[in-house]
């Protein structure tokens, strides 16, 4: 499906390491076909929140300093 451009995003949280694992093959294929890849549960949560905000129209950009400003 990745090769046939039927996938727009892959969430692949690996349990093993190495290029011959299923996870490694999926990761390599996504990179070769320019498909965004998320490899952690934390990253997946962040992407879901971003997609929800985008769909709700509640999307804004702030600098890092605005998020962590000192009083």
CHARMM-style PDB file with segment names, atoms N, HN, CA, C and O in Angstrom:
ATOM      1  N   UNK     1       0.814  -1.187   0.000  1.00  0.00      PROA
ATOM      2  CA  UNK     1       0.000   0.000   0.000  1.00  0.00      PROA
ATOM      3  C   UNK     1       0.863   1.259   0.000  1.00  0.00      PROA
ATOM      4  O   UNK     1       0.518   2.252  -0.642  1.00  0.00      PROA
ATOM      5  N   UNK     2       1.974   1.220   0.712  1.00  0.00      PROA
ATOM      6  HN  UNK     2       2.255   0.414   1.234  1.00  0.00      PROA
ATOM      7  CA  UNK     2       2.882   2.372   0.716  1.00  0.00      PROA
ATOM      8  C   UNK     2       3.442   2.577  -0.685  1.00  0.00      PROA
ATOM      9  O   UNK     2       3.473   3.701  -1.186  1.00  0.00      PROA
ATOM     10  N   UNK     3       3.879   1.510  -1.308  1.00  0.00      PROA
ATOM     11  HN  UNK     3       3.854   0.597  -0.901  1.00  0.00      PROA
ATOM     12  CA  UNK     3       4.461   1.581  -2.650  1.00  0.00      PROA
ATOM     13  C   UNK     3       3.449   2.095  -3.666  1.00  0.00      PROA
ATOM     14  O   UNK     3       3.824   2.797  -4.605  1.00  0.00      PROA
ATOM     15  N   UNK     4       2.177   1.761  -3.497  1.00  0.00      PROA
ATOM     16  HN  UNK     4       1.871   1.191  -2.734  1.00  0.00      PROA
ATOM     17  CA  UNK     4       1.124   2.174  -4.429  1.00  0.00      PROA
ATOM     18  C   UNK     4       0.519   3.525  -4.081  1.00  0.00      PROA
ATOM     19  O   UNK     4      -0.524   3.886  -4.625  1.00  0.00      PROA
ATOM     20  N   UNK     5       1.153   4.282  -3.181  1.00  0.00      PROA
ATOM     21  HN  UNK     5       2.000   3.988  -2.739  1.00  0.00      PROA
ATOM     22  CA  UNK     5       0.683   5.609  -2.768  1.00  0.00      PROA
ATOM     23  C   UNK     5      -0.726   5.578  -2.192  1.00  0.00      PROA
ATOM     24  O   UNK     5      -1.501   6.512  -2.398  1.00  0.00      PROA
ATOM     25  N   UNK     6      -1.061   4.517  -1.476  1.00  0.00      PROA
ATOM     26  HN  UNK     6      -0.431   3.758  -1.309  1.00  0.00      PROA
ATOM     27  CA  UNK     6      -2.366   4.398  -0.839  1.00  0.00      PROA
ATOM     28  C   UNK     6      -2.312   4.792   0.639  1.00  0.00      PROA
ATOM     29  O   UNK     6      -3.331   4.760   1.328  1.00  0.00      PROA
ATOM     30  N   UNK     7      -1.140   5.158   1.120  1.00  0.00      PROA
ATOM     31  HN  UNK     7      -0.311   5.184   0.560  1.00  0.00      PROA
ATOM     32  CA  UNK     7      -0.944   5.508   2.522  1.00  0.00      PROA
ATOM     33  C   UNK     7      -0.372   6.919   2.586  1.00  0.00      PROA
ATOM     34  O   UNK     7       0.569   7.246   1.862  1.00  0.00      PROA
ATOM     35  N   UNK     8      -0.946   7.762   3.463  1.00  0.00      PROA
ATOM     36  HN  UNK     8      -1.710   7.497   4.051  1.00  0.00      PROA
ATOM     37  CA  UNK     8      -0.483   9.140   3.590  1.00  0.00      PROA
ATOM     38  C   UNK     8       0.342   9.373   4.850  1.00  0.00      PROA
ATOM     39  O   UNK     8       1.075  10.358   4.934  1.00  0.00      PROA
ATOM     40  N   UNK     9       0.232   8.488   5.820  1.00  0.00      PROA
ATOM     41  HN  UNK     9      -0.364   7.687   5.752  1.00  0.00      PROA
ATOM     42  CA  UNK     9       0.939   8.638   7.082  1.00  0.00      PROA
ATOM     43  C   UNK     9       1.102   7.256   7.712  1.00  0.00      PROA
ATOM     44  O   UNK     9       0.185   6.436   7.671  1.00  0.00      PROA
ATOM     45  N   UNK    10       2.276   7.006   8.295  1.00  0.00      PROA
ATOM     46  HN  UNK    10       3.021   7.672   8.328  1.00  0.00      PROA
ATOM     47  CA  UNK    10       2.522   5.728   8.959  1.00  0.00      PROA
ATOM     48  C   UNK    10       2.900   5.992  10.408  1.00  0.00      PROA
ATOM     49  O   UNK    10       3.776   6.806  10.700  1.00  0.00      PROA
ATOM     50  N   UNK    11       2.222   5.289  11.310  1.00  0.00      PROA
ATOM     51  HN  UNK    11       1.510   4.628  11.072  1.00  0.00      PROA
ATOM     52  CA  UNK    11       2.602   5.281  12.718  1.00  0.00      PROA
ATOM     53  C   UNK    11       3.147   3.881  12.987  1.00  0.00      PROA
ATOM     54  O   UNK    11       2.404   2.900  12.958  1.00  0.00      PROA
ATOM     55  N   UNK    12       4.433   3.798  13.244  1.00  0.00      PROA
ATOM     56  HN  UNK    12       5.037   4.594  13.268  1.00  0.00      PROA
ATOM     57  CA  UNK    12       5.116   2.516  13.377  1.00  0.00      PROA
ATOM     58  C   UNK    12       5.986   2.568  14.626  1.00  0.00      PROA
ATOM     59  O   UNK    12       7.097   3.099  14.591  1.00  0.00      PROA
ATOM     60  N   UNK    13       5.487   2.022  15.723  1.00  0.00      PROA
ATOM     61  HN  UNK    13       4.585   1.591  15.751  1.00  0.00      PROA
ATOM     62  CA  UNK    13       6.256   2.019  16.966  1.00  0.00      PROA
ATOM     63  C   UNK    13       7.016   0.696  17.049  1.00  0.00      PROA
ATOM     64  O   UNK    13       6.428  -0.340  17.362  1.00  0.00      PROA
ATOM     65  N   UNK    14       8.294   0.727  16.775  1.00  0.00      PROA
ATOM     66  HN  UNK    14       8.772   1.568  16.520  1.00  0.00      PROA
ATOM     67  CA  UNK    14       9.072  -0.507  16.691  1.00  0.00      PROA
ATOM     68  C   UNK    14       9.232  -1.213  18.032  1.00  0.00      PROA
ATOM     69  O   UNK    14       9.359  -0.584  19.083  1.00  0.00      PROA
ATOM     70  N   UNK    15       9.221  -2.533  17.960  1.00  0.00      PROA
ATOM     71  HN  UNK    15       9.118  -3.044  17.107  1.00  0.00      PROA
ATOM     72  CA  UNK    15       9.478  -3.346  19.146  1.00  0.00      PROA
ATOM     73  C   UNK    15      10.849  -3.996  19.065  1.00  0.00      PROA
ATOM     74  O   UNK    15      11.418  -4.406  20.077  1.00  0.00      PROA
ATOM     75  N   UNK    16      11.369  -4.085  17.856  1.00  0.00      PROA
ATOM     76  HN  UNK    16      10.907  -3.752  17.034  1.00  0.00      PROA
ATOM     77  CA  UNK    16      12.706  -4.651  17.648  1.00  0.00      PROA
ATOM     78  C   UNK    16      13.489  -3.698  16.755  1.00  0.00      PROA
ATOM     79  O   UNK    16      12.903  -2.808  16.138  1.00  0.00      PROA
ATOM     80  N   UNK    17      14.786  -3.870  16.679  1.00  0.00      PROA
ATOM     81  HN  UNK    17      15.262  -4.593  17.180  1.00  0.00      PROA
ATOM     82  CA  UNK    17      15.631  -3.010  15.864  1.00  0.00      PROA
ATOM     83  C   UNK    17      16.283  -3.814  14.756  1.00  0.00      PROA
ATOM     84  O   UNK    17      16.496  -5.020  14.877  1.00  0.00      PROA
ATOM     85  N   UNK    18      16.594  -3.114  13.672  1.00  0.00      PROA
ATOM     86  HN  UNK    18      16.421  -2.134  13.574  1.00  0.00      PROA
ATOM     87  CA  UNK    18      17.326  -3.750  12.592  1.00  0.00      PROA
ATOM     88  C   UNK    18      16.593  -3.648  11.270  1.00  0.00      PROA
ATOM     89  O   UNK    18      15.364  -3.592  11.228  1.00  0.00      PROA
ATOM     90  N   UNK    19      17.356  -3.626  10.196  1.00  0.00      PROA
ATOM     91  HN  UNK    19      18.354  -3.672  10.229  1.00  0.00      PROA
ATOM     92  CA  UNK    19      16.766  -3.439   8.864  1.00  0.00      PROA
ATOM     93  C   UNK    19      15.963  -4.636   8.370  1.00  0.00      PROA
ATOM     94  O   UNK    19      15.161  -4.486   7.448  1.00  0.00      PROA
ATOM     95  N   UNK    20      16.150  -5.804   8.945  1.00  0.00      PROA
ATOM     96  HN  UNK    20      16.802  -5.925   9.694  1.00  0.00      PROA
ATOM     97  CA  UNK    20      15.439  -6.991   8.460  1.00  0.00      PROA
ATOM     98  C   UNK    20      14.151  -7.271   9.232  1.00  0.00      PROA
ATOM     99  O   UNK    20      13.431  -8.214   8.902  1.00  0.00      PROA
ATOM    100  N   UNK    21      13.850  -6.465  10.256  1.00  0.00      PROA
ATOM    101  HN  UNK    21      14.434  -5.699  10.524  1.00  0.00      PROA
ATOM    102  CA  UNK    21      12.599  -6.642  10.993  1.00  0.00      PROA
ATOM    103  C   UNK    21      11.458  -6.049  10.172  1.00  0.00      PROA
ATOM    104  O   UNK    21      11.691  -5.259   9.257  1.00  0.00      PROA
ATOM    105  N   UNK    22      10.247  -6.426  10.496  1.00  0.00      PROA
ATOM    106  HN  UNK    22      10.058  -7.068  11.239  1.00  0.00      PROA
ATOM    107  CA  UNK    22       9.093  -5.831   9.814  1.00  0.00      PROA
ATOM    108  C   UNK    22       9.094  -4.323  10.000  1.00  0.00      PROA
ATOM    109  O   UNK    22       8.820  -3.569   9.066  1.00  0.00      PROA
ATOM    110  N   UNK    23       9.407  -3.888  11.226  1.00  0.00      PROA
ATOM    111  HN  UNK    23       9.630  -4.501  11.985  1.00  0.00      PROA
ATOM    112  CA  UNK    23       9.448  -2.463  11.513  1.00  0.00      PROA
ATOM    113  C   UNK    23      10.484  -1.752  10.644  1.00  0.00      PROA
ATOM    114  O   UNK    23      10.226  -0.668  10.121  1.00  0.00      PROA
ATOM    115  N   UNK    24      11.645  -2.363  10.496  1.00  0.00      PROA
ATOM    116  HN  UNK    24      11.855  -3.244  10.921  1.00  0.00      PROA
ATOM    117  CA  UNK    24      12.706  -1.775   9.680  1.00  0.00      PROA
ATOM    118  C   UNK    24      12.322  -1.689   8.217  1.00  0.00      PROA
ATOM    119  O   UNK    24      12.625  -0.699   7.550  1.00  0.00      PROA
ATOM    120  N   UNK    25      11.664  -2.708   7.717  1.00  0.00      PROA
ATOM    121  HN  UNK    25      11.418  -3.512   8.258  1.00  0.00      PROA
ATOM    122  CA  UNK    25      11.226  -2.706   6.314  1.00  0.00      PROA
ATOM    123  C   UNK    25      10.154  -1.644   6.074  1.00  0.00      PROA
ATOM    124  O   UNK    25      10.177  -0.953   5.056  1.00  0.00      PROA
ATOM    125  N   UNK    26       9.222  -1.517   7.008  1.00  0.00      PROA
ATOM    126  HN  UNK    26       9.204  -2.079   7.836  1.00  0.00      PROA
ATOM    127  CA  UNK    26       8.186  -0.487   6.887  1.00  0.00      PROA
ATOM    128  C   UNK    26       8.829   0.893   6.915  1.00  0.00      PROA
ATOM    129  O   UNK    26       8.503   1.751   6.094  1.00  0.00      PROA
ATOM    130  N   UNK    27       9.737   1.104   7.854  1.00  0.00      PROA
ATOM    131  HN  UNK    27      10.002   0.407   8.520  1.00  0.00      PROA
ATOM    132  CA  UNK    27      10.420   2.398   7.976  1.00  0.00      PROA
ATOM    133  C   UNK    27      11.175   2.742   6.694  1.00  0.00      PROA
ATOM    134  O   UNK    27      11.070   3.864   6.196  1.00  0.00      PROA
ATOM    135  N   UNK    28      11.926   1.796   6.161  1.00  0.00      PROA
ATOM    136  HN  UNK    28      12.010   0.885   6.565  1.00  0.00      PROA
ATOM    137  CA  UNK    28      12.695   2.036   4.934  1.00  0.00      PROA
ATOM    138  C   UNK    28      11.775   2.349   3.757  1.00  0.00      PROA
ATOM    139  O   UNK    28      12.082   3.224   2.948  1.00  0.00      PROA
ATOM    140  N   UNK    29      10.655   1.644   3.654  1.00  0.00      PROA
ATOM    141  HN  UNK    29      10.405   0.932   4.311  1.00  0.00      PROA
ATOM    142  CA  UNK    29       9.723   1.869   2.553  1.00  0.00      PROA
ATOM    143  C   UNK    29       9.084   3.242   2.647  1.00  0.00      PROA
ATOM    144  O   UNK    29       8.917   3.916   1.631  1.00  0.00      PROA
ATOM    145  N   UNK    30       8.721   3.671   3.859  1.00  0.00      PROA
ATOM    146  HN  UNK    30       8.857   3.123   4.684  1.00  0.00      PROA
ATOM    147  CA  UNK    30       8.124   5.000   4.002  1.00  0.00      PROA
ATOM    148  C   UNK    30       9.110   6.084   3.603  1.00  0.00      PROA
ATOM    149  O   UNK    30       8.734   7.060   2.954  1.00  0.00      PROA
ATOM    150  N   UNK    31      10.357   5.921   3.982  1.00  0.00      PROA
ATOM    151  HN  UNK    31      10.663   5.128   4.509  1.00  0.00      PROA
ATOM    152  CA  UNK    31      11.376   6.905   3.623  1.00  0.00      PROA
ATOM    153  C   UNK    31      11.576   6.947   2.105  1.00  0.00      PROA
ATOM    154  O   UNK    31      11.659   8.025   1.516  1.00  0.00      PROA
ATOM    155  N   UNK    32      11.652   5.784   1.483  1.00  0.00      PROA
ATOM    156  HN  UNK    32      11.585   4.908   1.962  1.00  0.00      PROA
ATOM    157  CA  UNK    32      11.866   5.717   0.037  1.00  0.00      PROA
ATOM    158  C   UNK    32      10.713   6.330  -0.751  1.00  0.00      PROA
ATOM    159  O   UNK    32      10.909   6.801  -1.871  1.00  0.00      PROA
ATOM    160  N   UNK    33       9.515   6.326  -0.173  1.00  0.00      PROA
ATOM    161  HN  UNK    33       9.356   5.943   0.737  1.00  0.00      PROA
ATOM    162  CA  UNK    33       8.336   6.832  -0.886  1.00  0.00      PROA
ATOM    163  C   UNK    33       7.814   8.141  -0.303  1.00  0.00      PROA
ATOM    164  O   UNK    33       6.678   8.538  -0.563  1.00  0.00      PROA
ATOM    165  N   UNK    34       8.655   8.809   0.490  1.00  0.00      PROA
ATOM    166  HN  UNK    34       9.578   8.487   0.701  1.00  0.00      PROA
ATOM    167  CA  UNK    34       8.335  10.128   1.046  1.00  0.00      PROA
ATOM    168  C   UNK    34       7.010  10.160   1.808  1.00  0.00      PROA
ATOM    169  O   UNK    34       6.241  11.113   1.681  1.00  0.00      PROA
ATOM    170  N   UNK    35       6.752   9.135   2.586  1.00  0.00      PROA
ATOM    171  HN  UNK    35       7.377   8.362   2.689  1.00  0.00      PROA
ATOM    172  CA  UNK    35       5.557   9.074   3.415  1.00  0.00      PROA
ATOM    173  C   UNK    35       5.962   9.457   4.835  1.00  0.00      PROA
ATOM    174  O   UNK    35       6.913   8.890   5.374  1.00  0.00      PROA
ATOM    175  N   UNK    36       5.256  10.412   5.453  1.00  0.00      PROA
ATOM    176  HN  UNK    36       4.484  10.872   5.016  1.00  0.00      PROA
ATOM    177  CA  UNK    36       5.603  10.784   6.826  1.00  0.00      PROA
ATOM    178  C   UNK    36       5.506   9.577   7.757  1.00  0.00      PROA
ATOM    179  O   UNK    36       4.600   8.753   7.637  1.00  0.00      PROA
ATOM    180  N   UNK    37       6.461   9.493   8.688  1.00  0.00      PROA
ATOM    181  HN  UNK    37       7.197  10.163   8.785  1.00  0.00      PROA
ATOM    182  CA  UNK    37       6.545   8.364   9.612  1.00  0.00      PROA
ATOM    183  C   UNK    37       6.641   8.879  11.039  1.00  0.00      PROA
ATOM    184  O   UNK    37       7.448   9.759  11.337  1.00  0.00      PROA
ATOM    185  N   UNK    38       5.822   8.333  11.910  1.00  0.00      PROA
ATOM    186  HN  UNK    38       5.167   7.617  11.668  1.00  0.00      PROA
ATOM    187  CA  UNK    38       5.879   8.640  13.329  1.00  0.00      PROA
ATOM    188  C   UNK    38       6.294   7.353  14.031  1.00  0.00      PROA
ATOM    189  O   UNK    38       5.695   6.299  13.816  1.00  0.00      PROA
ATOM    190  N   UNK    39       7.328   7.443  14.876  1.00  0.00      PROA
ATOM    191  HN  UNK    39       7.815   8.299  15.051  1.00  0.00      PROA
ATOM    192  CA  UNK    39       7.894   6.219  15.451  1.00  0.00      PROA
ATOM    193  C   UNK    39       7.722   6.113  16.961  1.00  0.00      PROA
ATOM    194  O   UNK    39       8.259   5.191  17.576  1.00  0.00      PROA
ATOM    195  N   UNK    40       6.985   7.040  17.572  1.00  0.00      PROA
ATOM    196  HN  UNK    40       6.549   7.789  17.073  1.00  0.00      PROA
ATOM    197  CA  UNK    40       6.756   6.954  19.018  1.00  0.00      PROA
ATOM    198  C   UNK    40       5.287   7.215  19.326  1.00  0.00      PROA
ATOM    199  O   UNK    40       4.590   7.876  18.557  1.00  0.00      PROA
ATOM    200  N   UNK    41       4.831   6.696  20.444  1.00  0.00      PROA
ATOM    201  HN  UNK    41       5.397   6.159  21.069  1.00  0.00      PROA
ATOM    202  CA  UNK    41       3.456   6.942  20.874  1.00  0.00      PROA
ATOM    203  C   UNK    41       3.276   8.420  21.205  1.00  0.00      PROA
ATOM    204  O   UNK    41       2.229   8.996  20.908  1.00  0.00      PROA
ATOM    205  N   UNK    42       4.275   9.033  21.809  1.00  0.00      PROA
ATOM    206  HN  UNK    42       5.125   8.565  22.050  1.00  0.00      PROA
ATOM    207  CA  UNK    42       4.208  10.459  22.130  1.00  0.00      PROA
ATOM    208  C   UNK    42       4.069  11.289  20.858  1.00  0.00      PROA
ATOM    209  O   UNK    42       3.270  12.224  20.805  1.00  0.00      PROA
ATOM    210  N   UNK    43       4.838  10.949  19.847  1.00  0.00      PROA
ATOM    211  HN  UNK    43       5.487  10.189  19.890  1.00  0.00      PROA
ATOM    212  CA  UNK    43       4.735  11.650  18.569  1.00  0.00      PROA
ATOM    213  C   UNK    43       3.377  11.462  17.926  1.00  0.00      PROA
ATOM    214  O   UNK    43       2.826  12.400  17.351  1.00  0.00      PROA
ATOM    215  N   UNK    44       2.834  10.265  18.016  1.00  0.00      PROA
ATOM    216  HN  UNK    44       3.282   9.503  18.483  1.00  0.00      PROA
ATOM    217  CA  UNK    44       1.511   9.986  17.453  1.00  0.00      PROA
ATOM    218  C   UNK    44       0.445  10.821  18.147  1.00  0.00      PROA
ATOM    219  O   UNK    44      -0.441  11.366  17.489  1.00  0.00      PROA
ATOM    220  N   UNK    45       0.522  10.925  19.463  1.00  0.00      PROA
ATOM    221  HN  UNK    45       1.242  10.482  19.997  1.00  0.00      PROA
ATOM    222  CA  UNK    45      -0.439  11.753  20.205  1.00  0.00      PROA
ATOM    223  C   UNK    45      -0.355  13.206  19.763  1.00  0.00      PROA
ATOM    224  O   UNK    45      -1.381  13.859  19.570  1.00  0.00      PROA
ATOM    225  N   UNK    46       0.855  13.713  19.602  1.00  0.00      PROA
ATOM    226  HN  UNK    46       1.688  13.183  19.758  1.00  0.00      PROA
ATOM    227  CA  UNK    46       1.044  15.097  19.182  1.00  0.00      PROA
ATOM    228  C   UNK    46       0.452  15.331  17.789  1.00  0.00      PROA
ATOM    229  O   UNK    46      -0.177  16.360  17.544  1.00  0.00      PROA
ATOM    230  N   UNK    47       0.650  14.393  16.897  1.00  0.00      PROA
ATOM    231  HN  UNK    47       1.161  13.557  17.096  1.00  0.00      PROA
ATOM    232  CA  UNK    47       0.105  14.524  15.540  1.00  0.00      PROA
ATOM    233  C   UNK    47      -1.414  14.489  15.565  1.00  0.00      PROA
ATOM    234  O   UNK    47      -2.059  15.262  14.857  1.00  0.00      PROA
ATOM    235  N   UNK    48      -1.995  13.608  16.366  1.00  0.00      PROA
ATOM    236  HN  UNK    48      -1.471  12.980  16.941  1.00  0.00      PROA
ATOM    237  CA  UNK    48      -3.459  13.544  16.474  1.00  0.00      PROA
ATOM    238  C   UNK    48      -4.001  14.876  16.997  1.00  0.00      PROA
ATOM    239  O   UNK    48      -4.995  15.383  16.478  1.00  0.00      PROA
ATOM    240  N   UNK    49      -3.360  15.443  18.014  1.00  0.00      PROA
ATOM    241  HN  UNK    49      -2.553  15.032  18.436  1.00  0.00      PROA
ATOM    242  CA  UNK    49      -3.797  16.737  18.543  1.00  0.00      PROA
ATOM    243  C   UNK    49      -3.676  17.833  17.487  1.00  0.00      PROA
ATOM    244  O   UNK    49      -4.553  18.690  17.378  1.00  0.00      PROA
ATOM    245  N   UNK    50      -2.599  17.808  16.713  1.00  0.00      PROA
ATOM    246  HN  UNK    50      -1.886  17.112  16.802  1.00  0.00      PROA
ATOM    247  CA  UNK    50      -2.410  18.816  15.666  1.00  0.00      PROA
ATOM    248  C   UNK    50      -3.472  18.690  14.575  1.00  0.00      PROA
ATOM    249  O   UNK    50      -4.001  19.697  14.105  1.00  0.00      PROA
ATOM    250  N   UNK    51      -3.783  17.467  14.175  1.00  0.00      PROA
ATOM    251  HN  UNK    51      -3.353  16.649  14.557  1.00  0.00      PROA
ATOM    252  CA  UNK    51      -4.807  17.248  13.152  1.00  0.00      PROA
ATOM    253  C   UNK    51      -6.169  17.704  13.675  1.00  0.00      PROA
ATOM    254  O   UNK    51      -6.937  18.323  12.940  1.00  0.00      PROA
ATOM    255  N   UNK    52      -6.470  17.404  14.931  1.00  0.00      PROA
ATOM    256  HN  UNK    52      -5.845  16.901  15.528  1.00  0.00      PROA
ATOM    257  CA  UNK    52      -7.731  17.845  15.521  1.00  0.00      PROA
ATOM    258  C   UNK    52      -7.830  19.367  15.547  1.00  0.00      PROA
ATOM    259  O   UNK    52      -8.873  19.929  15.216  1.00  0.00      PROA
ATOM    260  N   UNK    53      -6.758  20.028  15.937  1.00  0.00      PROA
ATOM    261  HN  UNK    53      -5.910  19.571  16.206  1.00  0.00      PROA
ATOM    262  CA  UNK    53      -6.744  21.497  15.974  1.00  0.00      PROA
ATOM    263  C   UNK    53      -6.900  22.077  14.577  1.00  0.00      PROA
ATOM    264  O   UNK    53      -7.615  23.061  14.386  1.00  0.00      PROA
ATOM    265  N   UNK    54      -6.241  21.477  13.612  1.00  0.00      PROA
ATOM    266  HN  UNK    54      -5.661  20.678  13.768  1.00  0.00      PROA
ATOM    267  CA  UNK    54      -6.337  21.947  12.232  1.00  0.00      PROA
ATOM    268  C   UNK    54      -7.760  21.813  11.717  1.00  0.00      PROA
ATOM    269  O   UNK    54      -8.278  22.738  11.092  1.00  0.00      PROA
ATOM    270  N   UNK    55      -8.392  20.691  11.964  1.00  0.00      PROA
ATOM    271  HN  UNK    55      -7.971  19.939  12.472  1.00  0.00      PROA
ATOM    272  CA  UNK    55      -9.774  20.474  11.515  1.00  0.00      PROA
ATOM    273  C   UNK    55     -10.761  21.393  12.218  1.00  0.00      PROA
ATOM    274  O   UNK    55     -11.763  21.794  11.627  1.00  0.00      PROA
ATOM    275  N   UNK    56     -10.488  21.729  13.469  1.00  0.00      PROA
ATOM    276  HN  UNK    56      -9.673  21.403  13.949  1.00  0.00      PROA
ATOM    277  CA  UNK    56     -11.381  22.595  14.240  1.00  0.00      PROA
ATOM    278  C   UNK    56     -11.165  24.072  13.911  1.00  0.00      PROA
ATOM    279  O   UNK    56     -11.931  24.928  14.352  1.00  0.00      PROA
ATOM    280  N   UNK    57     -10.120  24.368  13.138  1.00  0.00      PROA
ATOM    281  HN  UNK    57      -9.497  23.672  12.779  1.00  0.00      PROA
ATOM    282  CA  UNK    57      -9.806  25.759  12.819  1.00  0.00      PROA
ATOM    283  C   UNK    57      -9.112  26.470  13.963  1.00  0.00      PROA
ATOM    284  O   UNK    57      -8.960  27.691  13.933  1.00  0.00      PROA
ATOM    285  N   UNK    58      -8.691  25.727  14.967  1.00  0.00      PROA
ATOM    286  HN  UNK    58      -8.815  24.735  14.992  1.00  0.00      PROA
ATOM    287  CA  UNK    58      -8.033  26.276  16.147  1.00  0.00      PROA
ATOM    288  C   UNK    58      -6.525  26.108  16.005  1.00  0.00      PROA
ATOM    289  O   UNK    58      -5.886  25.455  16.831  1.00  0.00      PROA
ATOM    290  N   UNK    59      -5.974  26.684  14.983  1.00  0.00      PROA
ATOM    291  HN  UNK    59      -6.493  27.214  14.313  1.00  0.00      PROA
ATOM    292  CA  UNK    59      -4.578  26.479  14.633  1.00  0.00      PROA
ATOM    293  C   UNK    59      -3.859  27.815  14.673  1.00  0.00      PROA
ATOM    294  O   UNK    59      -4.277  28.762  14.007  1.00  0.00      PROA
ATOM    295  N   UNK    60      -2.805  27.903  15.429  1.00  0.00      PROA
ATOM    296  HN  UNK    60      -2.465  27.134  15.970  1.00  0.00      PROA
ATOM    297  CA  UNK    60      -2.025  29.136  15.469  1.00  0.00      PROA
ATOM    298  C   UNK    60      -0.552  28.773  15.629  1.00  0.00      PROA
ATOM    299  O   UNK    60      -0.196  27.647  15.978  1.00  0.00      PROA
ATOM    300  N   UNK    61       0.268  29.745  15.367  1.00  0.00      PROA
ATOM    301  HN  UNK    61      -0.021  30.659  15.083  1.00  0.00      PROA
ATOM    302  CA  UNK    61       1.710  29.550  15.471  1.00  0.00      PROA
ATOM    303  C   UNK    61       2.249  30.477  16.543  1.00  0.00      PROA
ATOM    304  O   UNK    61       1.920  31.663  16.580  1.00  0.00      PROA
ATOM    305  N   UNK    62       3.069  29.932  17.402  1.00  0.00      PROA
ATOM    306  HN  UNK    62       3.336  28.969  17.371  1.00  0.00      PROA
ATOM    307  CA  UNK    62       3.728  30.719  18.436  1.00  0.00      PROA
ATOM    308  C   UNK    62       5.207  30.359  18.449  1.00  0.00      PROA
ATOM    309  O   UNK    62       5.608  29.263  18.059  1.00  0.00      PROA
ATOM    310  N   UNK    63       5.997  31.309  18.907  1.00  0.00      PROA
ATOM    311  HN  UNK    63       5.671  32.200  19.224  1.00  0.00      PROA
ATOM    312  CA  UNK    63       7.417  31.014  19.057  1.00  0.00      PROA
ATOM    313  C   UNK    63       7.621  30.158  20.296  1.00  0.00      PROA
ATOM    314  O   UNK    63       6.764  30.119  21.178  1.00  0.00      PROA
ATOM    315  N   UNK    64       8.723  29.493  20.360  1.00  0.00      PROA
ATOM    316  HN  UNK    64       9.419  29.525  19.643  1.00  0.00      PROA
ATOM    317  CA  UNK    64       9.048  28.667  21.518  1.00  0.00      PROA
ATOM    318  C   UNK    64       9.093  29.528  22.781  1.00  0.00      PROA
ATOM    319  O   UNK    64       8.692  29.081  23.855  1.00  0.00      PROA
ATOM    320  N   UNK    65       9.581  30.765  22.647  1.00  0.00      PROA
ATOM    321  HN  UNK    65       9.906  31.128  21.774  1.00  0.00      PROA
ATOM    322  CA  UNK    65       9.664  31.666  23.783  1.00  0.00      PROA
ATOM    323  C   UNK    65       8.287  32.008  24.331  1.00  0.00      PROA
ATOM    324  O   UNK    65       8.132  32.207  25.536  1.00  0.00      PROA
ATOM    325  N   UNK    66       7.270  32.079  23.447  1.00  0.00      PROA
ATOM    326  HN  UNK    66       7.396  31.917  22.468  1.00  0.00      PROA
ATOM    327  CA  UNK    66       5.922  32.372  23.916  1.00  0.00      PROA
ATOM    328  C   UNK    66       5.364  31.221  24.763  1.00  0.00      PROA
ATOM    329  O   UNK    66       4.599  31.456  25.698  1.00  0.00      PROA
ATOM    330  N   UNK    67       5.730  30.022  24.449  1.00  0.00      PROA
ATOM    331  HN  UNK    67       6.351  29.831  23.689  1.00  0.00      PROA
ATOM    332  CA  UNK    67       5.268  28.880  25.231  1.00  0.00      PROA
ATOM    333  C   UNK    67       5.989  28.790  26.580  1.00  0.00      PROA
ATOM    334  O   UNK    67       5.422  28.291  27.553  1.00  0.00      PROA
ATOM    335  N   UNK    68       7.195  29.254  26.638  1.00  0.00      PROA
ATOM    336  HN  UNK    68       7.655  29.659  25.848  1.00  0.00      PROA
ATOM    337  CA  UNK    68       8.021  29.123  27.833  1.00  0.00      PROA
ATOM    338  C   UNK    68       8.518  30.468  28.355  1.00  0.00      PROA
ATOM    339  O   UNK    68       9.661  30.579  28.798  1.00  0.00      PROA
ATOM    340  N   UNK    69       7.671  31.477  28.305  1.00  0.00      PROA
ATOM    341  HN  UNK    69       6.743  31.386  27.945  1.00  0.00      PROA
ATOM    342  CA  UNK    69       8.096  32.811  28.756  1.00  0.00      PROA
ATOM    343  C   UNK    69       8.145  32.865  30.275  1.00  0.00      PROA
ATOM    344  O   UNK    69       7.334  32.247  30.965  1.00  0.00      PROA
ATOM    345  N   UNK    70       9.078  33.590  30.759  1.00  0.00      PROA
ATOM    346  HN  UNK    70       9.737  34.092  30.199  1.00  0.00      PROA
ATOM    347  CA  UNK    70       9.221  33.776  32.201  1.00  0.00      PROA
ATOM    348  C   UNK    70       8.408  34.990  32.623  1.00  0.00      PROA
ATOM    349  O   UNK    70       8.308  35.956  31.866  1.00  0.00      PROA
ATOM    350  N   UNK    71       7.827  34.959  33.817  1.00  0.00      PROA
ATOM    351  HN  UNK    71       7.908  34.174  34.432  1.00  0.00      PROA
ATOM    352  CA  UNK    71       7.009  36.104  34.274  1.00  0.00      PROA
ATOM    353  C   UNK    71       7.810  37.346  34.521  1.00  0.00      PROA
ATOM    354  OT1 UNK    71       7.253  38.374  34.905  1.00  0.00      PROA
TER     355      UNK     71
END
